[in-house]
Amino acid sequence: MKLLRYGPKGQEKPGLLDADGHVRDLSARVPDIAGAVLDPGMLERLSHIAPESLPLVEGVPQRDLRLGPCVGGVGKFIGIGLNYADHAAETGMPVPAEPVVFNKWVSAISGPDDDVELPRGSVKTDWEVELGVVIGRGGKYISREAALDHVAGYCVVNDVSEREFQAERGGTWDKGKGCDSFGPIGPWLVTKDEVPNPQALALWLSVDDEMRQNGNTATMVFPVDEIVSYLSRFMSLRPGDVIATGTPPGVGMGMKPPVFLRAGQVIRLGIAGLGSQTQTVVQG
């Protein structure tokens, strides 16, 4: 299934994408694509609903029908840094021995095609296409063998990052990772049954139609099952938590000379089978 949330900001309704690319309304079946709705048992029940039995929503998704963040009520938005060896190399940093963990504040979450806002004073806002992992079954001290049983599904994430805030202003990475609009997620949550191998997904990103990133999740340093298990040692994972699993090479800070986003530019990004996003950069 491809689950989504549609409508104006702050008023999104739950829906799913049918085989013809139309949105079907799920409001009569679930309150939101969030929390307990992401439990494997609930997802199994939803999968038995005939899409044609649900109300058809007018409009073409991502054209004249806005899609919101594909998960509502996110409790934790967790990032994994330097998780592709060639990305670590382009930043001049060593490949980590353990996953690098940081926070993206939930207030950063936005719809897949909403504007990306340059924070006031920003001089180094950058792009990062990433595979997002959505937790469906909570837990802690999860074994690696059982880790994927706790995953509801996957989505596209743009881990927008302000590099000066992140690395040159003291403290942790978090202040450069969680600015408003720095976490577009979606367009939809693709349930785990439709992604048999999360380590075999092509992902890409362009800026003004110039390809910047073109990679594959096969080259992750730490794969999804290891990341989920690792994080559960340090926190309880809960349904609806979102994990951004790292980016392949091609970010602006790695270019020679470095290149960063400017107002008016258009970012496009996507992951095979998970959909795509388009954002216009604006001054915040």
C-alpha positions in Angstrom: 0.0 0.0 0.0 0.9 3.6 -0.5 -0.5 5.6 2.4 -0.6 9.3 2.4 -2.1 12.5 3.9 -3.7 15.1 1.8 -5.1 18.6 2.1 -4.1 22.0 3.4 -1.3 22.4 6.0 -2.5 21.4 9.4 -5.7 19.9 8.1 -4.5 16.8 6.3 -6.7 13.8 6.0 -5.6 10.1 5.7 -5.7 8.5 2.3 -4.2 5.9 0.0 -3.0 5.9 -3.6 -4.9 3.5 -5.8 -3.5 1.6 -8.8 -4.5 4.3 -11.1 -2.7 7.0 -9.2 -5.8 8.5 -7.6 -6.2 9.4 -4.0 -8.9 7.5 -2.0 -10.1 8.9 1.3 -9.5 6.8 4.5 -11.1 9.2 6.9 -14.0 6.8 7.7 -11.6 4.0 8.5 -8.7 5.6 10.4 -8.2 9.0 12.1 -4.8 9.6 10.6 -1.7 7.9 9.2 -0.1 7.9 12.6 0.6 6.0 15.8 -1.4 2.8 16.3 -2.6 2.9 12.7 1.0 1.9 11.7 0.9 -1.3 13.7 1.5 -4.3 11.5 -1.9 -5.7 12.4 -3.8 -2.6 11.5 -1.8 -2.3 8.2 -2.8 -5.8 7.4 -6.5 -5.0 7.9 -6.2 -1.8 5.7 -4.6 -3.9 3.0 -7.8 -5.9 2.6 -9.9 -2.8 1.8 -10.8 -2.5 -1.9 -9.6 0.9 -2.9 -12.6 1.4 -5.2 -14.8 1.1 -2.2 -13.3 4.3 -0.7 -14.4 7.8 -1.7 -12.4 9.3 -4.6 -10.6 12.5 -3.8 -10.7 15.1 -6.6 -7.4 16.3 -8.0 -4.1 14.9 -9.2 -1.7 14.3 -6.2 1.3 16.5 -6.3 -0.2 18.6 -9.1 -3.5 20.2 -7.9 -3.9 18.2 -4.8 -1.4 19.0 -2.0 0.1 16.1 -0.1 1.2 16.6 3.4 3.9 14.7 5.4 3.1 11.0 4.9 3.1 10.4 8.6 1.3 12.5 11.2 2.0 13.0 14.9 5.7 12.0 14.5 7.3 11.6 18.0 10.9 11.4 17.0 12.7 12.4 13.8 16.1 10.7 13.9 19.0 11.2 11.5 21.9 9.0 10.8 25.0 10.8 9.6 27.9 9.7 7.3 26.2 6.4 6.4 27.6 6.2 2.9 31.4 5.8 2.8 31.8 7.9 -0.3 29.7 10.7 1.3 32.0 10.6 4.4 35.0 10.9 2.0 33.6 14.0 0.3 33.0 15.7 3.6 36.6 14.9 4.7 35.4 12.8 7.6 36.2 9.1 8.5 33.7 6.3 8.0 32.2 6.0 11.5 32.7 2.8 13.5 29.1 3.1 14.9 26.1 5.0 13.5 26.3 8.8 14.0 22.9 9.8 15.5 21.4 13.3 15.5 17.9 14.9 15.9 15.8 16.6 13.4 13.1 18.5 15.3 9.5 17.4 14.4 8.7 21.1 13.6 11.0 20.7 10.6 8.6 18.2 9.0 6.8 19.4 5.9 5.0 18.0 2.9 7.0 16.6 0.0 6.4 19.5 -2.3 6.2 22.3 0.2 8.8 25.2 -0.1 12.2 24.8 1.6 12.8 28.0 3.6 16.4 29.4 3.9 16.7 30.4 7.6 17.6 34.0 8.3 21.4 34.3 8.2 21.8 31.1 6.3 24.8 30.9 4.0 25.3 27.2 3.6 21.9 25.4 3.2 22.4 22.0 1.5 20.4 19.1 0.2 20.4 15.3 1.1 18.2 12.7 -0.4 17.6 9.8 2.1 15.7 6.7 2.6 13.2 7.2 5.4 12.2 4.4 7.7 8.9 4.6 9.6 8.5 2.6 12.8 5.2 0.6 13.0 5.8 -1.5 16.1 7.5 0.0 19.1 10.2 -1.5 21.2 13.6 -1.3 22.8 16.6 -3.6 22.8 15.4 -4.9 19.4 17.6 -7.6 17.9 18.9 -7.1 14.4 17.1 -10.3 13.3 13.7 -8.9 14.4 14.4 -5.2 13.4 12.4 -5.2 10.2 9.4 -6.6 12.0 9.2 -3.2 13.7 9.2 -1.3 10.4 5.8 -0.1 8.9 7.3 1.1 5.7 9.6 3.5 3.9 9.5 7.0 2.4 11.6 9.7 0.7 13.2 12.2 3.0 15.1 15.4 2.1 17.5 15.9 5.0 17.9 19.6 4.4 20.9 20.9 6.4 22.5 24.3 7.1 26.2 23.5 7.2 27.4 26.6 9.0 24.8 26.1 11.7 25.7 22.4 11.8 29.5 22.5 12.0 30.7 26.0 12.6 28.5 27.4 15.4 29.5 25.1 18.2 27.6 22.3 19.9 25.9 19.5 18.1 24.8 19.0 14.6 21.1 19.5 15.6 20.9 23.2 15.2 21.7 22.9 11.4 19.4 20.0 10.9 16.0 21.0 12.4 15.1 24.4 11.0 11.5 24.8 9.8 10.9 23.1 6.4 14.1 21.0 6.7 12.3 17.7 6.8 10.1 17.0 3.7 8.7 13.5 4.0 6.6 11.6 1.4 4.9 11.7 -1.0 3.6 8.5 0.6 4.5 5.8 3.0 5.1 2.6 1.1 4.4 -0.4 3.3 7.1 -2.8 4.0 5.5 -5.6 1.9 6.1 -3.6 -1.2 9.8 -3.1 -0.4 11.3 -6.6 -0.1 14.9 -5.3 0.1 15.5 -1.8 1.4 19.2 -2.2 0.6 18.6 -2.2 -3.2 16.9 1.2 -3.9 18.2 3.8 -6.3 18.0 7.3 -5.0 18.7 10.6 -6.8 18.5 14.4 -6.4 18.8 17.3 -8.8 18.9 21.1 -8.3 17.5 23.2 -11.2 17.5 19.9 -13.3 21.2 19.4 -12.8 21.8 15.9 -11.3 23.7 16.2 -8.0 23.1 12.8 -6.3 22.7 9.4 -7.9 23.3 6.5 -5.5 21.9 3.3 -4.1 21.0 2.1 -0.6 23.2 -0.9 -1.3 26.2 1.2 -0.4 25.0 2.1 3.1 27.6 1.5 5.8 24.9 0.5 8.3 21.8 -1.1 6.7 18.3 -0.5 7.9 18.0 -3.5 10.2 21.3 -2.6 12.0 20.2 1.0 12.4 16.8 0.1 13.9 18.4 -2.3 16.3 21.2 0.1 17.2 18.9 3.0 18.0 16.7 0.8 20.2 19.6 0.4 22.6 19.5 4.1 23.4 15.8 5.0 23.2 12.4 3.3 22.9 11.2 3.4 19.4 7.5 4.1 19.0 5.0 3.8 16.1 5.3 6.8 13.8 9.0 7.6 14.6 10.9 8.4 11.4 14.5 7.6 10.8 16.5 9.3 8.0 19.2 6.8 7.1 21.9 8.9 5.5 22.8 10.3 2.1 24.9 9.2 -0.8 27.6 11.5 -2.3 26.8 14.7 -4.2 25.9 17.2 -1.5 26.8 20.8 -2.0 29.4 20.9 0.8 31.3 18.2 -1.0 31.6 20.1 -4.3 34.8 21.9 -5.2 34.2 24.7 -4.6 31.2 24.1 -2.3 27.8 25.0 -3.7 24.7 25.8 -1.6 21.1 26.5 -2.2 19.7 29.9 -3.2 16.2 31.3 -3.2 14.4 30.5 -6.4 16.1 27.2 -7.1 14.1 24.0 -7.5 15.1 20.7 -5.8 13.8 17.4 -7.2 14.5 14.1 -5.5 13.2 10.5 -5.4 13.7 6.9 -4.6 12.8 3.9 -6.8 9.4 2.7 -5.9 8.8 5.3 -3.2 7.9 8.4 -5.3 9.5 11.8 -5.7 9.5 15.3 -4.2 9.8 18.8 -5.7 10.6 21.8 -3.6 11.1 25.5 -4.4 13.7 27.3 -2.2 12.5 30.5 -0.7 13.9 33.0 1.7 12.5 32.4 5.2 
